[in-house]
């Protein structure tokens, strides 16, 4: 379950990066 959370966090970070 931790792996899934980390992946979600990475996705969110990448998404924020694209927005910026």
C-alpha positions as CSV (number, residue, x, y, z in Angstrom):
1,X,0.0,0.0,0.0
2,X,2.9,2.3,0.7
3,X,4.1,1.9,-2.9
4,X,0.7,3.0,-4.2
5,X,0.8,6.1,-2.0
6,X,4.3,7.0,-3.1
7,X,3.3,6.5,-6.8
8,X,0.2,8.8,-6.2
9,X,2.4,11.4,-4.6
10,X,4.9,11.3,-7.6
11,X,2.0,11.6,-10.0
12,X,0.7,14.6,-8.2
13,X,4.2,16.2,-8.1
14,X,4.6,15.6,-11.8
15,X,1.2,17.0,-12.5
16,X,1.9,20.2,-10.5
17,X,5.2,20.5,-12.4
18,X,3.4,20.4,-15.7
19,X,0.9,23.0,-14.5
20,X,3.8,25.3,-13.5
